[in-house]
């Protein structure tokens, strides 16, 4: 999975919501969009990139970082059960 592409996509989502006058509503909007429309592997990779930023790559915008940090538990996919 291309982490840099995921960060770029997340930043574009953040750009959209960043124009909202209510900062908390914007942060919630970013997190809700990622939770609803991104598959679990994408969310795991984005959260891993938050924990271990890559040097020289695209950086996450402030609103995306804040949305991930504040909503990490909601964004972390459940581990698949092994039956």
MMTF fields as JSON, N, C-alpha, C and O atoms, coordinates in Angstrom:
{
  "mmtfVersion": "1.0.0",
  "mmtfProducer": "UNKNOWN",
  "numBonds": 331,
  "numAtoms": 332,
  "numGroups": 83,
  "numChains": 1,
  "numModels": 1,
  "chainsPerModel": [1],
  "groupsPerChain": [83],
  "chainIdList": ["A"],
  "bondAtomList": [4, 2, 8, 6, 12, 10, 16, 14, 20, 18, 24, 22, 28, 26, 32, 30, 36, 34, 40, 38, 44, 42, 48, 46, 52, 50, 56, 54, 60, 58, 64, 62, 68, 66, 72, 70, 76, 74, 80, 78, 84, 82, 88, 86, 92, 90, 96, 94, 100, 98, 104, 102, 108, 106, 112, 110, 116, 114, 120, 118, 124, 122, 128, 126, 132, 130, 136, 134, 140, 138, 144, 142, 148, 146, 152, 150, 156, 154, 160, 158, 164, 162, 168, 166, 172, 170, 176, 174, 180, 178, 184, 182, 188, 186, 192, 190, 196, 194, 200, 198, 204, 202, 208, 206, 212, 210, 216, 214, 220, 218, 224, 222, 228, 226, 232, 230, 236, 234, 240, 238, 244, 242, 248, 246, 252, 250, 256, 254, 260, 258, 264, 262, 268, 266, 272, 270, 276, 274, 280, 278, 284, 282, 288, 286, 292, 290, 296, 294, 300, 298, 304, 302, 308, 306, 312, 310, 316, 314, 320, 318, 324, 322, 328, 326],
  "bondOrderList": [1, 1, 1, 1, 1, 1, 1, 1, 1, 1, 1, 1, 1, 1, 1, 1, 1, 1, 1, 1, 1, 1, 1, 1, 1, 1, 1, 1, 1, 1, 1, 1, 1, 1, 1, 1, 1, 1, 1, 1, 1, 1, 1, 1, 1, 1, 1, 1, 1, 1, 1, 1, 1, 1, 1, 1, 1, 1, 1, 1, 1, 1, 1, 1, 1, 1, 1, 1, 1, 1, 1, 1, 1, 1, 1, 1, 1, 1, 1, 1, 1, 1],
  "groupList": [{"groupName": "UNK", "atomNameList": ["N", "CA", "C", "O"], "elementList": ["N", "C", "C", "O"], "formalChargeList": [0, 0, 0, 0], "bondAtomList": [1, 0, 2, 1, 3, 2], "bondOrderList": [1, 1, 2], "singleLetterCode": "X", "chemCompType": "L-PEPTIDE LINKING"}],
  "groupTypeList": [0, 0, 0, 0, 0, 0, 0, 0, 0, 0, 0, 0, 0, 0, 0, 0, 0, 0, 0, 0, 0, 0, 0, 0, 0, 0, 0, 0, 0, 0, 0, 0, 0, 0, 0, 0, 0, 0, 0, 0, 0, 0, 0, 0, 0, 0, 0, 0, 0, 0, 0, 0, 0, 0, 0, 0, 0, 0, 0, 0, 0, 0, 0, 0, 0, 0, 0, 0, 0, 0, 0, 0, 0, 0, 0, 0, 0, 0, 0, 0, 0, 0, 0],
  "groupIdList": [1, 2, 3, 4, 5, 6, 7, 8, 9, 10, 11, 12, 13, 14, 15, 16, 17, 18, 19, 20, 21, 22, 23, 24, 25, 26, 27, 28, 29, 30, 31, 32, 33, 34, 35, 36, 37, 38, 39, 40, 41, 42, 43, 44, 45, 46, 47, 48, 49, 50, 51, 52, 53, 54, 55, 56, 57, 58, 59, 60, 61, 62, 63, 64, 65, 66, 67, 68, 69, 70, 71, 72, 73, 74, 75, 76, 77, 78, 79, 80, 81, 82, 83],
  "secStructList": [7, 7, 2, 2, 2, 2, 2, 2, 2, 2, 2, 2, 2, 2, 2, 2, 2, 2, 6, 1, 1, 7, 2, 2, 2, 2, 2, 2, 2, 2, 2, 2, 2, 2, 2, 2, 2, 1, 7, 2, 2, 2, 2, 2, 2, 2, 2, 2, 2, 2, 2, 1, 7, 7, 6, 6, 1, 7, 7, 7, 7, 2, 2, 2, 2, 2, 2, 2, 2, 2, 6, 2, 2, 2, 2, 1, 7, 7, 7, 7, 7, 7, 7],
  "xCoordList": [0.853, 0.0, 0.898, 1.851, 0.589, 1.39, 1.008, 0.007, 1.807, 1.524, 1.485, 0.643, 2.384, 2.413, 1.112, 0.621, 0.554, -0.728, -1.852, -2.731, -1.824, -2.843, -2.767, -3.794, -1.546, -1.377, -1.882, -2.545, -1.566, -2.037, -3.566, -4.166, -4.195, -5.662, -6.236, -7.207, -5.642, -6.109, -5.961, -6.837, -4.861, -4.655, -5.709, -6.162, -6.1, -7.151, -8.491, -9.26, -8.762, -9.97, -9.863, -10.818, -8.698, -8.47, -8.636, -9.189, -8.165, -8.314, -9.787, -10.168, -10.608, -12.036, -12.646, -13.333, -12.394, -13.014, -12.363, -12.987, -11.138, -10.421, -11.089, -10.868, -11.896, -12.561, -13.787, -14.367, -14.179, -15.344, -15.01, -13.903, -15.96, -15.684, -15.542, -14.827, -16.203, -16.133, -15.032, -15.181, -13.935, -12.764, -13.087, -12.672, -13.813, -14.142, -15.024, -14.853, -15.959, -16.806, -15.968, -16.225, -14.974, -14.096, -13.261, -13.118, -12.717, -11.902, -12.755, -12.315, -13.959, -14.871, -15.225, -15.34, -15.397, -15.71, -14.61, -14.888, -13.356, -12.222, -12.247, -12.158, -12.368, -12.358, -13.538, -13.375, -14.716, -15.895, -15.74, -16.092, -15.213, -15.026, -14.067, -14.348, -12.948, -11.961, -12.55, -12.34, -13.266, -13.859, -14.911, -14.976, -15.729, -16.839, -16.409, -16.981, -15.406, -15.105, -13.77, -13.504, -12.942, -11.651, -11.719, -12.256, -11.175, -11.169, -10.166, -9.273, -10.31, -9.458, -7.954, -7.202, -7.508, -6.062, -5.563, -4.454, -6.378, -5.989, -5.894, -4.958, -6.856, -6.831, -5.641, -4.99, -5.352, -4.181, -2.901, -2.057, -2.752, -1.548, -1.427, -0.328, -2.545, -2.499, -2.132, -1.34, -2.693, -2.348, -0.891, -0.232, -0.382, 1.035, 1.922, 2.971, 1.509, 2.279, 2.278, 3.25, 1.208, 1.148, 2.185, 2.85, 2.314, 3.237, 4.69, 5.582, 4.943, 6.322, 6.42, 6.455, 6.465, 6.516, 7.768, 8.838, 7.614, 8.729, 9.45, 8.814, 10.756, 11.543, 11.464, 11.539, 11.312, 11.341, 10.05, 9.995, 9.016, 7.755, 6.761, 7.093, 5.547, 4.465, 4.107, 3.943, 3.988, 3.622, 2.122, 1.453, 1.596, 0.175, -0.091, 0.699, -1.224, -1.616, -2.009, -2.283, -2.03, -2.33, -3.72, -3.901, -4.694, -6.064, -6.181, -6.926, -5.452, -5.483, -4.83, -5.37, -3.68, -3.013, -3.929, -4.072, -4.55, -5.417, -6.618, -7.018, -7.192, -8.34, -7.942, -8.696, -6.765, -6.314, -6.026, -6.389, -5.375, -5.032, -6.296, -6.439, -7.21, -8.421, -9.394, -10.203, -9.324, -10.298, -9.654, -10.239, -8.466, -7.707, -8.494, -8.514, -9.129, -9.859, -10.974, -11.156, -11.716, -12.806, -12.276, -12.946, -11.072, -10.514, -9.755, -9.53, -9.364, -8.607, -9.557, -10.492, -9.313, -10.186, -10.054, -8.993, -11.141, -11.11, -10.215, -10.172, -9.514, -8.69, -9.6, -10.587, -9.277, -10.125, -10.064, -9.003, -11.214, -11.243, -10.844, -11.225, -10.079, -9.615, -10.427, -10.361, -11.183, -12.046, -11.461, -12.053],
  "yCoordList": [-1.173, 0.0, 1.236, 1.319, 2.185, 3.4, 4.411, 5.118, 4.465, 5.335, 6.799, 7.558, 7.195, 8.591, 8.971, 10.088, 8.059, 8.321, 8.442, 9.294, 7.597, 7.679, 9.014, 9.632, 9.46, 10.743, 11.876, 12.799, 11.799, 12.814, 12.845, 13.92, 11.674, 11.616, 12.179, 12.936, 11.812, 12.312, 13.834, 14.523, 14.35, 15.802, 16.515, 17.601, 15.912, 16.517, 16.523, 17.478, 15.465, 15.441, 16.538, 17.274, 16.635, 17.674, 19.07, 19.94, 19.305, 20.615, 20.988, 22.135, 20.014, 20.27, 20.698, 21.717, 19.923, 20.196, 21.381, 21.984, 21.713, 22.805, 24.161, 25.093, 24.276, 25.549, 25.781, 26.866, 24.77, 24.915, 25.859, 25.817, 26.704, 27.652, 26.994, 27.515, 25.875, 25.173, 24.113, 23.101, 24.352, 23.47, 22.05, 21.085, 21.913, 20.578, 19.817, 18.612, 20.511, 19.885, 19.44, 18.384, 20.238, 19.898, 18.657, 17.765, 18.604, 17.464, 16.189, 15.132, 16.303, 15.164, 14.751, 13.56, 15.719, 15.427, 14.637, 13.702, 15.012, 14.28, 12.834, 11.897, 12.668, 11.32, 10.487, 9.311, 11.089, 10.36, 9.91, 8.783, 10.793, 10.432, 9.244, 8.288, 9.31, 8.227, 6.928, 5.861, 7.004, 5.797, 5.18, 3.958, 6.008, 5.495, 4.998, 4.039, 5.642, 5.361, 4.675, 4.252, 4.555, 3.893, 2.484, 2.256, 1.545, 0.165, 0.015, 0.848, -1.03, -1.204, -1.155, -0.554, -1.77, -1.743, -0.324, 0.017, 0.501, 1.894, 2.656, 3.427, 2.44, 3.125, 2.671, 3.491, 1.371, 0.877, 1.521, 1.945, 1.596, 2.169, 3.657, 4.145, 4.377, 5.808, 6.022, 6.911, 5.223, 5.34, 4.955, 5.553, 3.973, 3.595, 4.745, 4.999, 5.438, 6.583, 7.721, 8.47, 7.855, 8.858, 8.535, 9.429, 7.246, 6.809, 6.836, 7.058, 6.616, 6.541, 7.331, 6.745, 8.673, 9.48, 9.167, 8.912, 9.191, 8.917, 10.217, 11.236, 10.177, 11.352, 11.598, 10.663, 12.849, 13.208, 12.982, 13.23, 12.524, 12.272, 13.383, 14.421, 13.155, 14.109, 14.075, 13.002, 15.246, 15.319, 15.453, 16.047, 14.895, 15.042, 16.475, 17.092, 16.982, 18.322, 18.3, 17.242, 19.475, 19.586, 19.042, 18.356, 19.347, 18.901, 17.38, 16.767, 16.77, 15.306, 14.677, 13.733, 15.193, 14.665, 14.769, 13.816, 15.932, 16.142, 15.2, 14.656, 15.008, 14.099, 12.664, 11.95, 12.243, 10.878, 10.674, 9.649, 11.653, 11.534, 11.519, 10.675, 12.449, 12.553, 11.405, 11.104, 10.765, 9.725, 8.374, 7.522, 8.182, 6.963, 5.693, 4.757, 5.663, 4.447, 4.134, 2.975, 5.146, 4.933, 4.534, 3.82, 4.996, 4.745, 3.428, 2.912, 2.888, 1.631, 0.474, 0.225, -0.232, -1.362, -2.489, -2.701, -3.192, -4.367, -5.425, -5.567, -6.151, -7.235, -8.349, -8.687, -8.919, -10.004, -11.206, -11.56, -11.821, -13.003, -14.233, -14.407, -15.064, -16.306, -17.45, -17.725, -18.1, -19.179, -20.528, -21.551],
  "zCoordList": [0.0, 0.0, 0.0, 0.775, -0.868, -1.016, 0.066, -0.054, 1.105, 2.241, 1.832, 2.312, 0.955, 0.523, -0.179, -0.011, -0.958, -1.616, -0.587, -0.723, 0.433, 1.488, 2.215, 2.499, 2.517, 3.188, 2.297, 2.771, 1.009, 0.07, 0.03, 0.049, -0.025, -0.04, 1.261, 1.236, 2.389, 3.679, 3.749, 4.272, 3.227, 3.222, 2.378, 2.739, 1.262, 0.431, 1.17, 1.061, 1.913, 2.75, 3.807, 4.052, 4.423, 5.423, 4.86, 5.531, 3.633, 2.99, 2.857, 3.089, 2.483, 2.335, 3.675, 3.752, 4.717, 6.014, 6.741, 7.614, 6.396, 7.069, 6.848, 7.621, 5.808, 5.529, 6.412, 6.395, 7.18, 8.052, 9.206, 9.743, 9.587, 10.673, 12.054, 12.91, 12.277, 13.557, 13.479, 12.793, 14.181, 14.102, 14.564, 13.923, 15.652, 16.16, 15.175, 14.989, 14.549, 13.546, 12.346, 11.768, 11.974, 10.856, 11.18, 10.344, 12.382, 12.797, 12.811, 12.357, 13.329, 13.338, 11.916, 11.626, 11.033, 9.636, 8.948, 8.198, 9.202, 8.618, 9.104, 8.31, 10.418, 10.995, 10.497, 10.168, 10.441, 9.98, 8.533, 8.183, 7.701, 6.291, 6.166, 5.443, 6.866, 6.789, 7.344, 6.767, 8.433, 9.03, 8.111, 7.977, 7.483, 6.668, 5.289, 4.771, 4.692, 3.286, 3.034, 1.908, 4.029, 3.837, 4.39, 5.474, 3.644, 4.115, 5.274, 5.427, 6.078, 7.255, 6.962, 7.73, 5.873, 5.568, 5.356, 5.765, 4.718, 4.477, 5.798, 6.01, 6.675, 7.976, 8.813, 9.461, 8.805, 9.546, 9.032, 9.821, 7.714, 7.113, 7.442, 7.706, 7.427, 7.745, 9.208, 9.521, 10.105, 11.522, 11.766, 12.617, 11.039, 11.162, 10.693, 11.285, 9.64, 9.15, 10.162, 10.255, 10.91, 11.978, 13.052, 13.575, 13.374, 14.426, 13.977, 14.797, 12.701, 12.188, 10.88, 9.798, 10.984, 9.761, 8.946, 9.498, 7.628, 6.73, 6.395, 6.126, 6.414, 6.064, 4.559, 3.761, 4.19, 2.78, 2.027, 0.822, 2.693, 2.007, 2.25, 2.823, 1.812, 2.032, 3.515, 4.097, 4.117, 5.527, 5.676, 4.831, 6.759, 7.049, 7.481, 8.195, 7.028, 7.446, 8.919, 9.486, 9.523, 10.954, 11.28, 12.286, 10.436, 10.731, 10.636, 11.401, 9.704, 9.584, 10.811, 11.388, 11.209, 12.413, 13.621, 14.387, 13.788, 14.944, 14.904, 15.933, 13.715, 13.579, 13.919, 14.581, 13.469, 13.75, 15.234, 15.81, 15.841, 17.263, 18.12, 19.005, 17.858, 18.691, 18.476, 19.354, 17.318, 16.983, 16.718, 16.049, 17.233, 16.948, 17.26, 16.459, 18.402, 18.802, 17.8, 17.425, 17.368, 16.398, 15.027, 14.282, 14.695, 13.365, 13.276, 12.181, 14.413, 14.42, 14.133, 14.895, 13.031, 12.691, 13.713, 14.299, 13.905, 14.779, 14.143, 12.921, 14.977, 14.472, 13.972, 14.626, 12.824, 12.313, 13.248, 13.764, 13.452, 14.321, 13.528, 12.37, 14.174, 13.536, 14.129, 15.327, 13.28, 13.777, 13.466, 13.81]
}
